[in-house]
Amino acid sequence: MKSFLRIGDQVAHAREAGGAIVALESTVIAHGLPRPRNLEAALAMEEAVRKEGATPATIGIVSRHIVVGLSPAEIELLASSADVAKVSRRDFAPVLASGKLGATTVAGTLAVAVAAGIRVMATGGIGGVHRRAEQTFDISADITELARSPVAVVCSGAKAILDLPRTLEVLETAGVPVVGYRTSEFPAFYSRTSGLATEHRVDDPGTAARILKTQRELGFQQAVVFCNPPPQAMNEREVRGLVEGAVQLAAANGISGKALTPYLLDQMARASNGRTLETNLALLVDNARVAARIALALRVA
């Protein structure tokens, strides 16, 4: 992969200076949020990282290169273009060969972060086990990538539309530590609570950094997932109701596959009068901020 990487100027400078770098995924820009809020979120996440003293590295595919540190113009291109491929590990070769624009998922961003030597990334929520996975076998590639990428991943748990108990079970099977960041409960993306406890908890960036350092010293290749509760959380019961309503609408309209997640998120935003969207935007920025603090702490861990 390294021969396809193009390192942005600011990221290159940070690498040379031994600075803290935070990888940011780009699927949230191209597929996860409506325009123009997608561009607003991408720039706000980068600014949150910079304010903490770290360097953001938003990752995407442009002109047959995997760009580590997209420029503002390239971020705007991904945010405004209609035909942007969603890129997980399986998609890199076809997208690069075709010359298409590509936005990396959590899994895709993890693969690039490892190749680029970046040890911390931030996202909204990781993918996991979908509902009815025992029939559909629909389990996110994020799980597989988390099991082989020694990177700290700061998120607000897994997306609320998933089967959260089974997601935690599969992460445990894959050997991926799930650590609550200032919480003892697995966040449900839009809400701080899910009724599911985390086995481990940290309350400061320094301890989080030591966990990641120890994980690497042990020779383990799994990521460490740090779950940061959303700052503008919604009520857990309300979120469950929104999810159930959106799932029923999707089933009634025959929505499935890649179209399912964006459909569910859109329906939830409509039903909540935009509150799920605002919660999403707030947690993205907060996760970027926490990731930057952990990245800085890693330099002295």
Secondary structure by P-SEA (a helix, b strand, c coil): ccccccccaaaaaaaaabbbbbbbbcccccccccaaaaaaaaaaaaaaaaaacbbbbbbbbccccccccccaaaaaaaaccccccccccccaaaaaaaccbbbbcaaaaaaaaaaacccbbbbcccccccccccccccccaaaaaaacccbbbbccccccccaaaaaaaaaaaabbbbbbccccccccccccccccccccccccaaaaaaaaaaaaaacccbbbbbbbcccccccaaaaaaaaaaaaaaaaaacccccccaaaaaaaaaaaacaaaaaaaaaaaaaaaaaaaaaaaaaacc
